[in-house]
Amino acid sequence: MLAIGALATLAALPLFGWKTAAGVLLGCAVAWMNFVWLKQAIGAVADRVTPFGRRQSSASTVAKFLLRYALIAIGAYAIFLSSRESLYGFLGGLFLAVAAILCEAAYEAFVSLRRGL
């Protein structure tokens, strides 16, 4: 995800300008943070359900879950007030996880075809 985010930011700079590239960078950062927090939330829920895991408080899990979307909304609103070009870049950067999933799917398909599965 970090490599795709860096490439997207570097590609947006000459194509769309620095405002859009800054938006892409911020969107990618929020998307990466969102992914990490989602991974932690899923781990916390799994730990709570299984008897072997380390239990975390429900309040902190729910707060982190809601904070992710609040950060996205606040970031988009603040960027919208300053520059539309940056907002477009920010919204594009939020699709970082989709690009990472597509790369992973292509890699898995390549490996499966190579092994004859």
Backbone as a ProteinNet text record, in pm:
[ID]
protein_1_A
[PRIMARY]
MLAIGALATLAALPLFGWKTAAGVLLGCAVAWMNFVWLKQAIGAVADRVTPFGRRQSSASTVAKFLLRYALIAIGAYAIFLSSRESLYGFLGGLFLAVAAILCEAAYEAFVSLRRGL
[TERTIARY]
81.9	0	86.8	197.7	285.2	348	387.7	448.6	346.6	225.8	121.7	87.2	80	51.5	159.3	284.7	395.8	393.3	368.5	361.3	244.6	129.7	13.3	39.9	106	137.5	236.6	339.2	439.1	378.7	283.4	218.7	124.1	59.3	-35.6	35.3	157.3	229	245.7	305.4	319.1	188.5	99.2	-23.8	-128	-143.9	-253.4	-208.1	-82.4	-33.2	-14.7	43.7	81.2	-39.8	-146.3	-263.3	-328.2	-343.9	-402.2	-308.9	-178.9	-82.6	-83.5	-96.9	-106.3	-233.7	-341.9	-466.4	-454	-387	-364.5	-281.1	-176.8	-91.9	-171.2	-252.1	-333.4	-438.3	-501.3	-599.3	-537.5	-417.6	-347.3	-309	-268	-232.6	-354.8	-468.2	-590.8	-635.1	-622.7	-660.7	-571.8	-442.6	-351.9	-383.9	-407.4	-443.6	-576.7	-669.1	-797.4	-778.8	-691.2	-663.6	-603	-506.3	-440.3	-540.7	-622.5	-721	-829	-867.6	-966	-909.7	-783.7	-716.6	-713.1	-684.1	-682.9	-823	-923.8	-1061.9	-1107.1	-1071.9	-1107.6	-1036.3	-910	-836.5	-898.4	-944	-1006	-1138	-1216.3	-1342.8	-1315.9	-1217.5	-1183.5	-1133.6	-1054.4	-1006	-1121.6	-1220.1	-1333.9	-1421.9	-1430.1	-1515.9	-1448.9	-1319.1	-1249.7	-1205	-1201.1	-1161.5	-1010.6	-930.6	-785.4	-724.3	-797.7	-742	-734.2	-659.1	-646	-762	-840.3	-960.8	-929.2	-989.9	-982.4	-1121.8	-1127.3	-1257	-1340.2	-1470.2	-1560.5	-1566	-1557.8	-1567.2	-1453	-1331.4	-1218.5	-1229.5	-1279.6	-1296.8	-1399.7	-1511.9	-1616.7	-1569.3	-1496.6	-1446.3	-1349.6	-1261.1	-1168.1	-1243.1	-1345.7	-1425.1	-1492.1	-1552	-1619.7	-1520.4	-1406.3	-1305.9	-1250.9	-1242.7	-1193.8	-1279.8	-1409.2	-1498.3	-1508.1	-1494.9	-1494.3	-1372.2	-1256.5	-1135	-1150.3	-1210.3	-1230.9	-1323.9	-1433.6	-1529.3	-1468.6	-1396.4	-1334	-1227.2	-1145.7	-1042.3	-1101.9	-1205.6	-1269.3	-1332.1	-1396.3	-1459.4	-1355.6	-1248.6	-1144.1	-1078.1	-1054.9	-994.2	-1092.1	-1219.9	-1321.7	-1326.5	-1309.8	-1312	-1191.3	-1078.3	-957.8	-939.5	-962	-931.8	-1007.4	-1074.2	-1145	-1047.5	-936.4	-837	-783.2	-758.1	-709.5	-814.8	-941.2	-1049	-1054.4	-1041.5	-1042	-925	-809.8	-694.3	-715.6	-774.8	-802.5	-896.9	-1004.5	-1100	-1036	-948.6	-875.1	-780.3	-715.3	-623.5	-693.3	-821.4	-896.3	-916.2	-898.5	-911.2	-781.6	-689.3	-561.5	-582.4	-673.1	-697.5	-749.2	-832.3	-883.5	-769.5	-678.8	-563.5	-475	-456.9	-376.1	-442.3	-573.3	-645.8	-634.6	-644.5	-630.4	-490.7	-388.5	-251.4	-235.5	-291.6	-283.4	-358.4	-474.9	-551.9	-476.5	-413.3	-334.8	-215.8	-150.8	-37.6	-82.1	-191.2	-240.9	-284.1	-345.6	-384.7	-261.4	-159	-35.9	29.6	37.4	100.2	19	-112.9	-197.5	-181.8	-178.4	-161.2	-23.1	73.9	211.9	228.6	159.1	167.5	70.6	-12.3	-105.3	-226.1	-265.9	-382	-509.4
-118.8	0	126	120.4	237.8	266.7	161.7	181.2	235.8	184.1	232.3	378	411.5	548.7	645.1	603.5	688.6	706	597.7	607.2	694.1	681	762.5	910	941.2	1080.6	1136.7	1059.5	1105.2	1117.3	1031.4	1040	1159.2	1192.4	1304.3	1439.1	1446.2	1574.3	1636.9	1569	1634.3	1637.9	1542.2	1535.9	1638.9	1658.3	1740.9	1859.2	1865.7	1977.2	1938.6	2032.5	2002	1993	2066.6	2060.9	1923.3	1871.5	1738.2	1632.6	1647.4	1551.1	1552.7	1670.4	1678.9	1611.5	1628.4	1559.9	1409	1362.2	1217.8	1165.6	1238.7	1196.9	1189.2	1289.8	1289.4	1178.6	1158.3	1050.6	913.7	894.6	767.2	745.7	852.4	840.3	802.2	864.7	831.1	689.1	647.8	511.8	408.6	437.8	344.4	336	453.3	455.3	381.8	400.2	332.8	181	136.2	-6.9	-63.8	6.8	-40.3	-47.1	56.9	58.2	-46.6	-70.3	-175.1	-312.3	-333.1	-458.6	-478	-370.4	-378.6	-403.4	-341.2	-360.5	-503.8	-561	-700.1	-792.5	-764.2	-843.3	-833	-711.7	-692.9	-768.1	-764.5	-838.7	-988.7	-1035.1	-1177.8	-1218.7	-1133.1	-1163.2	-1168.2	-1084.4	-1080.2	-1204.1	-1256	-1371.3	-1501.9	-1512.7	-1636.9	-1635.2	-1751.8	-1755	-1740.6	-1748.3	-1747.4	-1609.8	-1515.5	-1384.8	-1290.9	-1183.9	-1076.8	-981.3	-956.4	-875.4	-727.1	-651.2	-506.2	-453.9	-330.9	-275.8	-250.5	-270.5	-248.6	-101.8	-15.2	128.7	176.7	130.4	174.9	119.9	-1	-59	19.8	52.7	128.9	271.3	330.9	467	473.3	377.1	374.5	353.5	269.1	242.7	370.5	446.1	569.6	680.9	682.4	784.7	777	656.7	641.4	720.5	706.3	775.1	923.7	960.5	1102.2	1171	1106.1	1163.6	1182.9	1086.5	1098.6	1215.9	1227.3	1335.1	1471.1	1483.5	1611.3	1649.5	1551.6	1578.8	1622.5	1554.2	1590.1	1728.4	1760.3	1890.9	2003.3	1982.5	2084.5	2106.5	1999.2	2011.6	2076.5	2043.5	2102.3	2253.9	2300.3	2444.6	2515.1	2446.6	2512.1	2497.9	2379.1	2358	2236.7	2255.5	2142.4	2041.7	2089.9	1998.1	1903.8	1956.8	1873.6	1773.6	1814.5	1722.2	1605.3	1633.1	1524.9	1428.9	1484.3	1399.8	1319.6	1383.3	1314.9	1197.3	1221.2	1113.3	1002	1038.2	937	857.9	925.5	858.1	761.2	786.3	693.9	557.3	550.1	422.6	341.9	378.6	307.6	160.1	130.1	-9.9	-90.1	-28.3	-96.6	-129.9	-35.5	-60.8	-171.5	-172	-276.8	-413.4	-418.5	-545.5	-594.9	-504.2	-544.1	-598.1	-535.5	-585.5	-723.9	-742.1	-873.1	-979.7	-945	-1040.3	-1078.7	-980.8	-1009.4	-1098.9	-1073.7	-1156.7	-1299.9	-1314.3	-1448.9	-1524.3	-1454.7	-1518.6	-1562.7	-1478.1	-1511.3	-1634.4	-1638.9	-1752.4	-1879.6	-1868.7	-1986.2	-2039.1	-1951.1	-1994.7	-2051.6	-1995.3	-2044.6	-2185.3	-2212.2	-2344.5	-2444.3	-2399.4	-2487.3	-2525.7	-2440.6	-2470.1	-2426.1
0	0	0	72.5	77.8	-58.2	-129.1	-261.2	-361	-358.1	-449.4	-417.4	-289.1	-250	-295.8	-281.8	-326.4	-477.9	-550	-696.4	-741.3	-676.5	-712.4	-687.5	-576.3	-546.2	-647.3	-678.9	-776.5	-916.1	-950.1	-1081.3	-1088.6	-978.5	-977.7	-984.8	-938.1	-933.4	-1071.9	-1169.6	-1301	-1380.9	-1355.2	-1433.1	-1390.2	-1258.9	-1209.1	-1122.9	-1086.5	-1005.6	-859.9	-786.3	-648.1	-555.9	-582.6	-494.7	-499.4	-619.2	-632.8	-575.6	-599.3	-544.9	-392.6	-333.2	-187.1	-138.3	-211.8	-177.1	-187.1	-291.9	-307	-190.6	-154.2	-42.9	87.2	113.5	235.5	231.3	116.4	102.7	122	67	84.7	231.2	298.1	440	522.7	494.1	567.1	534.2	407.6	369	438.3	447.9	514.5	663.7	726	867.5	889.8	798.7	806.4	799.6	711.8	699	826.4	881.9	1004.7	1120.1	1135	1243.9	1223.1	1097	1070	1106	1074.4	1109.3	1261.2	1334.8	1481.1	1536.4	1475.8	1522.3	1500.1	1386.3	1359.3	1456.8	1485.1	1584.4	1722.1	1759.9	1890.8	1901	1793.9	1794.1	1799.8	1725.9	1729	1867.1	1931	2065.6	2165.5	2144.9	2236.2	2221.1	2099.8	2073.1	2115.1	2092.4	2125.3	2271.1	2334.5	2475	2497	2391.5	2407.8	2392	2338	2305.5	2424.6	2404.2	2502.4	2479.2	2582	2567	2575.2	2484.1	2487	2519.3	2564.7	2600.4	2474.6	2488.8	2376.9	2339.6	2438.9	2413.1	2324.2	2348.5	2266.4	2124.7	2109.5	1976.7	1897.2	1958.7	1890.9	1863	1956.6	1937.1	1818.6	1807.7	1694.8	1564	1567.9	1448.5	1399.7	1489.7	1452.3	1419.6	1485.8	1462.1	1319.9	1265.9	1129.3	1032.4	1042.3	949.8	980.4	1105.1	1140.7	1081.1	1086	1026.9	876.6	810	666.3	636.3	710.8	687.6	717.3	826.7	863.1	760.6	721.9	621.3	488.8	443.6	316.7	325	435.6	450.2	454.7	528.7	536.5	400.4	328.7	196.7	99.3	111.3	24.2	40.3	162.9	186.3	124.9	115	66.2	-85.2	-140.5	-281.1	-334.9	-444.7	-506.7	-566.8	-621.2	-678.8	-572.2	-454.7	-345.1	-300.8	-303.5	-266.9	-364.1	-493	-590.8	-566.7	-537.8	-506.8	-380.1	-277.8	-151.1	-172.8	-247.9	-274.5	-356.7	-449.4	-525	-436.1	-343	-251.6	-158.4	-129.8	-43.8	-109	-240.4	-310.9	-309.9	-224.2	-213.9	-181.2	-91.7	-54.5	-173.2	-256.4	-375.1	-470.3	-491.2	-577.9	-521.3	-389.5	-326.5	-341	-326.8	-342.9	-486.1	-583.5	-723.6	-752.7	-696.2	-714.3	-651.7	-534.1	-467.7	-547.6	-601.6	-681.8	-808.9	-872.9	-993.1	-959.7	-848.7	-807.2	-778	-705.5	-673.8	-799.4	-894	-1019.6	-1098.2	-1100.6	-1169.9	-1108.3	-976.2	-907.6	-930.7	-926.3	-949.4	-1090.6	-1187.2	-1326.4	-1349.4	-1284.9	-1301.1	-1243.6	-1133.2	-1071.1	-1133.2	-1224.5	-1293.6	-1209.2	-1117.1	-1032.7	-1093.7
[MASK]
+++++++++++++++++++++++++++++++++++++++++++++++++++++++++++++++++++++++++++++++++++++++++++++++++++++++++++++++++++++

